[in-house]
Amino acid sequence: MIIDETTLILGAGASHNYGLPTGIGLRDYLIHGTKRKEESRHPYHSWIRKDLLNLGFHQDNIDAFSEAFHSSQLTSIDEFLSRRAEFSRIGKHAISLIIKRTENPGRLTNPINENEHWYHYLWNKLASGTNWESIKENKISIITFNYDRSLETYLSNAMSHAFAKSIEECKEAIATCIKIIHVYGQVYGEYGLQRQPDEDENKWYDRSFPEEIISKSADCIQIIPEGRDDSLTLSQCHDILEKSDKICFLGFGFDPTNMRRLNLPTKGIAESVTGLALREVYGTAMGIQPRRAQALKKSFYLNDISDPGYSPKHPPEFIDYGCRTLLEDWLVLG
């Protein structure tokens, strides 16, 4: 059981091991998958354009979106859509198509890298020493910037088999014991839409998706306009972080806009003026340059942590580790 108030902040890297795209991968899908087939350097992504056409989007509209997002040179689709409201509808439908197409139930129990199966590690921490009633006493919250529901699906399936309860009962239990907030919303419908573990990739991408599922998914995606950081969802995130004993970033890119919206880094969130440790702060830093990781580390402290005379009880750690390795090696979950 997790007994310290712990908050996990998830970026796209946290679900990449389960078959979902990273932030860069999503951008690649959106740009090259919406180009005309003869123009795309990735012809196998042409299903995105085909699906958008089937949903009623005009060729010219798709071309304009693809060109504008590419030419903007922005990495984040959320940031792009917050500035270009005219592309909001097609952008949200394209995102929904990509997430729904890359949801693969088989990957939840057979991830790309078994050694970094952090869903498994988290579930066993939640379940350890608990029964159906006491599992709700775990003290953990999750703030995710991802649209997918891979973690919720994994946990509800595992809980169902562990306690012989229905999926619906387990979904309710998870909602009780884990506060999960999707900052930018989440896609709608059954995870993977009955995709079979051994289903041929070409057949899967040729299969038509119900228009209702994609349209509802698009409606569930939230675009926060540029310059606005005062949504109800963000207020809930701020409250959770304020009450946390431990904060851990997993697969997170530390995008300045996302950090600002969380009111992070906040000088003093990890310590008081006197140097008394208030919170433990951890984060995976795969692909992040060491100097930037060190700057992140410093940004959470009031005092100069490079001062040899200063020794905080729990210095923040941003390490070039995978998600499970960080959680396990640094005992983030106890």
C-alpha positions in Angstrom: 0.0 0.0 0.0 1.1 3.5 -0.7 1.0 5.5 2.6 2.6 8.8 1.6 0.6 11.3 -0.4 2.2 10.7 -3.8 1.5 12.4 -7.1 2.7 11.0 -10.4 2.9 13.5 -13.3 2.8 11.7 -16.6 4.0 12.7 -20.0 3.8 10.8 -23.3 6.9 8.8 -22.5 5.1 7.1 -19.6 2.8 5.2 -22.0 5.1 4.7 -24.9 6.2 1.3 -23.6 2.5 0.2 -24.1 2.4 1.1 -27.7 1.2 4.8 -27.6 3.2 7.5 -29.4 5.5 9.9 -27.7 5.0 13.7 -28.1 7.4 13.7 -31.1 5.8 10.6 -32.4 2.3 12.1 -32.3 3.6 15.2 -34.1 5.1 12.9 -36.8 1.8 11.1 -37.2 -0.1 14.4 -37.5 2.1 16.0 -40.0 3.1 13.1 -42.3 -0.1 11.1 -41.9 -2.2 14.0 -43.1 -0.2 14.6 -46.2 -1.3 13.3 -49.5 0.2 9.8 -50.0 2.6 10.8 -52.7 3.9 13.6 -50.5 4.3 11.7 -47.3 7.7 10.2 -46.4 5.7 7.6 -44.3 3.1 6.2 -46.7 2.0 3.7 -44.0 0.5 6.6 -42.1 -1.9 7.4 -45.0 -4.7 5.8 -43.0 -5.0 9.1 -40.9 -5.8 11.1 -44.0 -8.2 8.4 -45.3 -10.0 8.3 -41.9 -10.3 12.1 -41.8 -11.8 12.1 -45.3 -14.2 9.4 -44.2 -15.3 11.6 -41.3 -16.2 14.3 -43.8 -13.2 16.6 -43.7 -12.4 18.2 -47.1 -9.0 17.6 -48.8 -8.2 21.3 -48.7 -8.9 21.5 -44.9 -6.6 18.5 -44.3 -3.9 20.1 -46.4 -4.1 23.4 -44.7 -3.9 21.8 -41.2 -0.9 19.6 -42.2 1.0 22.5 -43.7 0.3 24.9 -40.9 1.3 22.5 -38.1 4.4 21.5 -40.0 5.4 25.1 -40.8 4.7 26.3 -37.2 7.7 24.1 -36.1 6.0 23.7 -32.7 6.6 20.3 -31.1 3.3 20.3 -29.1 0.0 19.9 -30.9 -1.7 21.3 -27.8 0.3 24.5 -28.0 -0.4 24.7 -31.8 -4.2 24.3 -31.4 -4.3 26.8 -28.5 -3.0 29.4 -31.0 -4.9 28.3 -34.1 -8.5 27.8 -33.1 -9.6 27.4 -36.7 -7.8 24.0 -36.7 -9.2 22.8 -33.4 -11.9 20.5 -34.8 -9.7 18.7 -37.3 -6.8 18.6 -34.9 -8.9 17.0 -32.2 -10.3 14.4 -34.6 -6.8 13.6 -35.9 -5.5 13.1 -32.4 -8.5 10.9 -31.5 -7.9 8.7 -34.6 -4.2 8.3 -33.7 -4.7 7.4 -30.1 -7.6 5.0 -30.9 -5.6 3.3 -33.6 -2.5 2.9 -31.4 -4.4 1.5 -28.4 -3.4 -2.1 -28.2 -4.8 -4.1 -25.2 -2.2 -6.8 -25.7 0.6 -4.3 -25.0 -0.7 -3.6 -21.5 0.5 -7.0 -20.2 3.2 -7.5 -22.8 5.0 -4.1 -23.0 7.7 -3.3 -25.5 10.3 -3.4 -22.7 9.3 -5.8 -19.9 12.0 -4.4 -17.6 10.3 -1.0 -17.6 6.8 -2.4 -17.0 5.9 0.3 -14.4 2.2 -0.3 -14.6 2.9 -3.8 -13.1 5.1 -2.3 -10.4 2.5 0.3 -9.5 -0.3 -2.2 -9.3 1.7 -4.5 -7.0 2.4 -1.5 -4.7 -1.3 -0.6 -4.6 -2.4 -4.2 -4.0 0.3 -5.2 -1.5 -1.2 -6.0 1.9 -4.7 -4.9 0.9 -8.1 -6.5 0.4 -11.1 -5.2 -1.6 -12.0 -2.7 1.1 -8.5 -1.5 2.1 -7.1 -1.0 -1.4 -9.1 2.2 -1.5 -6.9 3.6 1.3 -3.9 4.0 -1.0 -2.7 7.6 -1.1 -1.9 8.4 -4.7 -2.9 10.9 -7.4 -2.0 11.0 -11.1 -1.9 14.0 -13.3 -1.5 13.0 -16.9 -1.0 15.1 -20.0 -1.9 12.1 -22.1 -5.1 11.4 -24.0 -5.0 7.6 -23.6 -6.5 5.6 -20.8 -3.9 2.7 -20.9 -3.2 3.0 -17.2 -6.8 3.0 -16.1 -7.5 0.1 -18.4 -4.6 -1.9 -17.1 -5.5 -1.3 -13.4 -9.1 -2.1 -13.8 -8.3 -5.4 -15.6 -5.7 -6.4 -13.1 -8.0 -5.6 -10.2 -10.9 -7.5 -11.7 -8.8 -10.7 -11.9 -7.2 -10.2 -8.5 -10.4 -9.7 -6.6 -13.0 -11.5 -8.8 -14.9 -8.3 -9.4 -16.5 -6.9 -12.5 -14.7 -4.3 -14.6 -17.3 -1.7 -13.7 -16.8 -2.4 -10.0 -13.1 -2.0 -10.5 -13.4 1.2 -12.4 -15.5 2.6 -9.5 -12.9 1.4 -7.0 -10.0 3.0 -9.0 -11.9 6.3 -9.2 -12.2 6.1 -5.4 -8.6 5.2 -4.5 -6.8 7.0 -7.3 -7.4 10.6 -8.3 -6.6 10.6 -12.1 -6.7 13.9 -13.9 -6.3 14.2 -17.7 -5.2 17.8 -18.1 -6.1 17.9 -21.8 -8.9 15.4 -21.7 -9.1 11.7 -22.9 -10.4 9.7 -25.7 -13.7 7.9 -25.5 -14.9 4.3 -25.9 -13.6 0.8 -25.3 -9.8 0.6 -25.1 -8.5 -0.9 -28.4 -12.0 -1.4 -29.8 -11.7 -5.2 -29.6 -8.3 -5.3 -31.3 -7.0 -8.9 -31.2 -3.5 -9.5 -29.9 -2.4 -11.3 -33.1 -4.4 -9.1 -35.5 -2.5 -8.2 -38.7 -1.4 -4.6 -38.7 -2.6 -3.9 -42.2 -6.1 -5.3 -41.4 -6.3 -3.3 -38.2 -5.5 0.0 -40.0 -7.9 -0.9 -42.8 -10.8 -1.5 -40.3 -13.3 1.4 -40.2 -13.9 3.1 -36.9 -17.4 4.1 -35.7 -17.7 7.8 -36.4 -19.5 8.3 -33.1 -16.5 7.0 -31.2 -14.1 9.4 -32.9 -16.5 12.4 -32.7 -17.1 11.8 -28.9 -13.3 11.4 -28.4 -12.7 14.7 -30.1 -15.3 16.4 -27.9 -13.6 15.0 -24.8 -10.2 16.6 -25.8 -9.6 19.9 -24.1 -7.7 22.8 -25.7 -6.7 25.4 -23.2 -6.4 28.8 -25.1 -3.0 30.4 -25.1 -2.5 32.6 -22.1 -5.2 30.9 -20.0 -4.1 28.9 -17.1 -7.1 29.1 -14.9 -9.3 26.1 -15.8 -11.1 24.0 -13.2 -8.9 21.0 -14.2 -5.7 23.0 -13.5 -7.1 24.2 -10.2 -7.6 20.6 -9.2 -4.0 19.8 -10.1 -2.7 22.7 -8.0 -4.7 21.5 -5.0 -3.3 17.9 -5.4 0.3 19.1 -5.7 0.0 21.4 -2.7 -1.1 18.4 -0.6 1.6 16.0 -1.9 4.4 14.5 0.1 6.1 13.2 -3.0 6.0 14.4 -6.6 7.3 12.2 -9.4 7.5 13.1 -13.2 7.4 10.0 -15.5 8.1 10.2 -19.2 7.6 14.0 -19.0 9.3 16.5 -21.3 9.1 19.5 -18.9 7.5 21.6 -21.6 7.5 25.2 -20.3 3.8 25.7 -21.0 2.8 22.5 -19.1 5.1 23.4 -16.2 3.6 26.9 -16.0 0.1 25.5 -16.0 1.0 23.3 -13.0 2.6 26.3 -11.3 5.9 24.5 -11.5 8.6 24.7 -10.7 7.7 26.7 -7.6 10.6 27.9 -5.6 10.1 26.3 -2.2 7.7 23.5 -3.2 10.4 21.1 -2.1 11.6 23.0 1.0 10.7 25.8 3.4 12.8 28.9 3.8 14.6 27.2 6.7 15.7 24.3 4.4 13.2 21.9 6.0 12.2 19.3 3.5 8.5 19.6 2.5 8.3 17.3 -0.5 10.4 14.8 -2.3 10.7 15.5 -6.0 11.8 13.0 -8.6 11.7 12.7 -12.4 12.9 10.6 -15.3 15.2 12.6 -17.6 15.8 10.3 -20.5 17.0 12.3 -23.5 17.4 15.5 -21.4 20.8 17.1 -21.4 22.6 16.9 -18.0 22.8 20.7 -17.7 19.0 21.0 -18.2 18.4 18.3 -15.6 20.6 20.2 -13.1 18.8 23.4 -13.8 15.5 21.6 -13.2 16.9 20.4 -9.9 17.9 23.8 -8.8 14.6 25.4 -9.8 12.7 23.6 -7.1 14.8 25.0 -4.2 15.0 28.3 -2.5 18.6 27.8 -1.5 21.6 27.3 -3.7 22.0 23.5 -3.8 25.4 23.9 -5.4 26.6 25.5 -2.1 28.9 22.8 -0.4 27.5 24.0 3.0 23.9 23.3 2.0 22.6 19.7 2.3 18.8 19.3 2.0 17.3 16.2 3.4 15.6 15.2 0.2 17.3 16.8 -2.8 15.3 16.6 -6.1 16.4 13.9 -8.5 16.1 14.1 -12.3 17.7 11.0 -13.6 18.3 9.3 -17.0 16.2 6.3 -16.0 13.1 4.5 -17.3 9.9 4.9 -15.4 10.0 1.6 -13.4 13.7 1.9 -12.7 13.2 5.3 -11.1 10.2 4.2 -9.0 11.9 1.1 -7.9 15.5 2.3 -7.3 14.4 5.5 -5.4 11.6 3.9 -3.5 9.2 6.6 -4.7 6.2 4.5 -3.8 7.6 3.3 -0.6 
